[in-house]
Amino acid sequence: MRFALLLSFLLWSTLAPTLANAQQAEARAVAVRNGCKPTKIEVSSQTVGSSATIAYLVTCAPAAGASAGQPSLRILCRNRLCTTK
């Protein structure tokens, strides 16, 4: 039993730094900097490993007087560094 606990702790402690850890707050900040007022933020894809990434799809509020559909941004995050794609 103790061996299983030790093994799970060691696996988690080596795997945890490889997970992408950007949150929706970082994605929202990038969207706002790009002139988007976010109405919905959802995870579109996620990868784990040494180059872990999370891709968010951010739906923006339409500009005043615009009749087009809702624009959206795809934001890619690695660790806590997020950029538009």
Phi, psi and omega in degrees: 000313180294325178296320179295319178295316179297317179296317179294322177296317179295319177296316181294320182291334177273333182275327186304318180292345182269355180278141174290134186237022176287140180254175180296336179297320178294318179295321179295319180298320178294320179297317179296319178296336179263017174079025181247131173263102187295133173251334181209132178234123179224150178283124178262330174200159180210136175235152178239165180127199183290336176240057183294138180220156171231131176252126179253146171249116184252121176269129184259150174290139179295147178294156181300128178083358180277135181256357181286170178296172182289124177287159178219158177239144171254122183243128181252128182239134172234121191057242177247014179261116183242141177220159176280151180237000000 
